[in-house]
Amino acid sequence: MQSRQLGDWRIHAIQAGGLKLDGGAMFGVVPKTLWSRRLLADDRNRIQFGMRCLLVEHPAALVLIDTGIGNKENDKFIEIYGVENEGDPGATSLEDGLRAVGAEPGDVDLVISSHLHFDHAGGNTTRRADGTVGPTFPNARYVVQRGEFEFATHTNERTAASYFPHNYVPLAEAGLIDFIDGECEILPGISAMPTPGHTPYHQSLLLESGGERACFIADLAPTSAHLPLPYIMGYDVEPLVTLETKRRVLARAHTEGWLVIFEHDATVPWGTVEHDGKMYVLGH
């Protein structure tokens, strides 16, 4: 867990555990001879990734952006994806991370999902001792792009493996989701910024406080190794859209000096973006 000041706010990058994903899938058409210079794979061609969530001490609310995988999946799933998020009994390391900064799940006022894939929204809900599923954050409202919810609840053979209804349908049934459409300001200084490609309604979150800007870019560039424009995941449903979204967003990040927050980077929580004349790279 890393913390820093962003203008007048305090932000905390909390790892909600780790997971291992196939290196080829994570880099799409980029050959292994290139991506393996940046991240090493194990004997099953899997790379170690994190599941970094962002806690924002906003003056109006305690805000959590994304929630990791959570605690609801079976042993086979945990083995396939190399999930490491064992915290206290019945808890996830996200909850342990919250406690490390003096917060409890009940203190969170607002949960914002970049999108609803299982490794980003799994911690939205928790399986209780009696087998039922309910909100992990009992006093929070949940913010989701309306189009993303529709996409997640109308899957096909290509998308179904990434969306688990128990992560979000119980919230909708309980009336806990505030749906938004496209670009909007969620709270003063926290804006939803559509960044399509990974999913059609994927969003990043732009934070602005005290003259400083940070962007939680989620799966637009999941790690600092994905900053070069063609380094796009095979999981993206619209990779050419991702390419143009990255071109636009990273140009702004570079020009405007944003702090970019990397959700899946196992070691680098955030940094600025530079251009070395050939590609975008992590700033020094």
CORUR-V65292 format. One record per residue. RES is the residue in three letters. SS is DSSP state (~ for helix, > for strand, _ for the rest). OMEGA is omega in whole degrees, -180 to 180 (none if undefined). Layout:
<<RES | SS | OMEGA> <RES | SS | OMEGA>>
This chain:
<<MET | _ | 177> <GLN | > | -179> <SER | > | 177> <ARG | > | 176> <GLN | > | 171> <LEU | > | -175> <GLY | _ | -179> <ASP | _ | -176> <TRP | > | 170> <ARG | > | 178> <ILE | > | -177> <HIS | > | 176> <ALA | > | -174> <ILE | > | 176> <GLN | > | 177> <ALA | > | 179> <GLY | > | 180> <GLY | > | 173> <LEU | > | -180> <LYS | > | -179> <LEU | > | -178> <ASP | > | -177> <GLY | ~ | 178> <GLY | ~ | 179> <ALA | ~ | -177> <MET | ~ | -179> <PHE | ~ | 172> <GLY | _ | -174> <VAL | _ | 179> <VAL | _ | -178> <PRO | _ | 179> <LYS | ~ | 179> <THR | ~ | 178> <LEU | ~ | -175> <TRP | ~ | -179> <SER | _ | 173> <ARG | _ | -177> <ARG | _ | -178> <LEU | _ | -177> <LEU | _ | 179> <ALA | > | 176> <ASP | _ | -176> <ASP | _ | 174> <ARG | _ | 179> <ASN | _ | 179> <ARG | > | 179> <ILE | > | 177> <GLN | > | 177> <PHE | > | 174> <GLY | > | 173> <MET | > | -172> <ARG | > | 176> <CYS | > | -177> <LEU | > | 175> <LEU | > | -176> <VAL | > | 175> <GLU | > | 180> <HIS | > | -178> <PRO | _ | -178> <ALA | _ | -174> <ALA | > | 169> <LEU | > | -169> <VAL | > | 176> <LEU | > | 179> <ILE | > | -177> <ASP | _ | -169> <THR | _ | 178> <GLY | _ | -174> <ILE | _ | -178> <GLY | _ | -169> <ASN | _ | -168> <LYS | _ | -171> <GLU | _ | -175> <ASN | _ | -175> <ASP | ~ | 179> <LYS | ~ | 178> <PHE | ~ | -178> <ILE | ~ | 180> <GLU | ~ | -178> <ILE | ~ | -175> <TYR | _ | 178> <GLY | _ | -175> <VAL | _ | 177> <GLU | > | 179> <ASN | _ | -180> <GLU | > | 175> <GLY | _ | 174> <ASP | _ | -180> <PRO | _ | 179> <GLY | _ | -177> <ALA | _ | 172> <THR | > | 179> <SER | ~ | 172> <LEU | ~ | 180> <GLU | ~ | 175> <ASP | ~ | 178> <GLY | ~ | 176> <LEU | ~ | -179> <ARG | ~ | 179> <ALA | ~ | 178> <VAL | _ | 174> <GLY | _ | -179> <ALA | _ | 174> <GLU | _ | 178> <PRO | ~ | 180> <GLY | ~ | 179> <ASP | ~ | -176> <VAL | _ | -178> <ASP | _ | -173> <LEU | > | 175> <VAL | > | -179> <ILE | > | 178> <SER | _ | 174> <SER | _ | 172> <HIS | _ | -168> <LEU | _ | 174> <HIS | _ | -171> <PHE | ~ | -178> <ASP | ~ | 178> <HIS | ~ | -176> <ALA | ~ | -177> <GLY | ~ | 180> <GLY | ~ | 177> <ASN | ~ | -179> <THR | > | -178> <THR | > | 174> <ARG | > | -178> <ARG | _ | -178> <ALA | _ | -179> <ASP | _ | 177> <GLY | _ | 178> <THR | _ | -179> <VAL | > | 179> <GLY | > | -177> <PRO | > | 176> <THR | _ | -176> <PHE | _ | -166> <PRO | _ | -178> <ASN | _ | -174> <ALA | _ | 162> <ARG | > | -179> <TYR | > | -178> <VAL | > | -176> <VAL | > | 171> <GLN | > | -179> <ARG | ~ | -180> <GLY | ~ | 178> <GLU | ~ | 178> <PHE | ~ | 178> <GLU | ~ | 179> <PHE | ~ | -178> <ALA | ~ | -178> <THR | _ | 176> <HIS | _ | -174> <THR | _ | 174> <ASN | _ | -177> <GLU | _ | -179> <ARG | _ | -170> <THR | _ | -171> <ALA | ~ | -176> <ALA | ~ | -177> <SER | ~ | -174> <TYR | _ | 178> <PHE | _ | -175> <PRO | ~ | -178> <HIS | ~ | 178> <ASN | ~ | -174> <TYR | _ | -180> <VAL | ~ | 178> <PRO | ~ | 178> <LEU | ~ | 178> <ALA | ~ | -180> <GLU | ~ | 179> <ALA | _ | 179> <GLY | _ | -175> <LEU | _ | -177> <ILE | > | 169> <ASP | > | -178> <PHE | > | 176> <ILE | > | -178> <ASP | _ | 176> <GLY | _ | -177> <GLU | _ | 178> <CYS | > | 174> <GLU | > | -178> <ILE | > | 172> <LEU | > | 177> <PRO | _ | 180> <GLY | _ | 175> <ILE | > | -174> <SER | > | 172> <ALA | > | -179> <MET | > | 180> <PRO | > | 178> <THR | _ | -172> <PRO | _ | 177> <GLY | _ | 176> <HIS | _ | 163> <THR | _ | -178> <PRO | _ | -176> <TYR | _ | 175> <HIS | _ | 177> <GLN | > | 168> <SER | > | -178> <LEU | > | -180> <LEU | > | -179> <LEU | > | -180> <GLU | > | 180> <SER | > | 175> <GLY | _ | 179> <GLY | _ | 179> <GLU | > | 180> <ARG | > | 173> <ALA | > | 180> <CYS | > | 173> <PHE | > | -169> <ILE | _ | 175> <ALA | ~ | -173> <ASP | ~ | 171> <LEU | ~ | 172> <ALA | _ | -170> <PRO | _ | 177> <THR | _ | 177> <SER | ~ | 177> <ALA | ~ | -179> <HIS | ~ | -179> <LEU | _ | 176> <PRO | _ | -171> <LEU | _ | -177> <PRO | _ | 180> <TYR | _ | -173> <ILE | _ | -176> <MET | _ | 172> <GLY | _ | 178> <TYR | _ | -177> <ASP | _ | -178> <VAL | _ | 179> <GLU | _ | -172> <PRO | ~ | 179> <LEU | ~ | 173> <VAL | ~ | 175> <THR | ~ | -179> <LEU | ~ | -178> <GLU | ~ | 176> <THR | ~ | 177> <LYS | ~ | -180> <ARG | ~ | -178> <ARG | ~ | -174> <VAL | ~ | -179> <LEU | ~ | 174> <ALA | ~ | 177> <ARG | ~ | -180> <ALA | ~ | 179> <HIS | ~ | -176> <THR | ~ | -174> <GLU | ~ | 175> <GLY | _ | -179> <TRP | _ | 163> <LEU | > | -179> <VAL | > | -177> <ILE | > | -175> <PHE | _ | -173> <GLU | _ | -173> <HIS | _ | 179> <ASP | _ | -176> <ALA | _ | -174> <THR | _ | -176> <VAL | _ | -178> <PRO | _ | -175> <TRP | > | 178> <GLY | > | 175> <THR | _ | -177> <VAL | > | 176> <GLU | > | 176> <HIS | > | -175> <ASP | _ | -178> <GLY | _ | 177> <LYS | _ | -174> <MET | _ | 173> <TYR | > | -180> <VAL | > | 178> <LEU | > | 180> <GLY | _ | -179> <HIS | _ | none>>
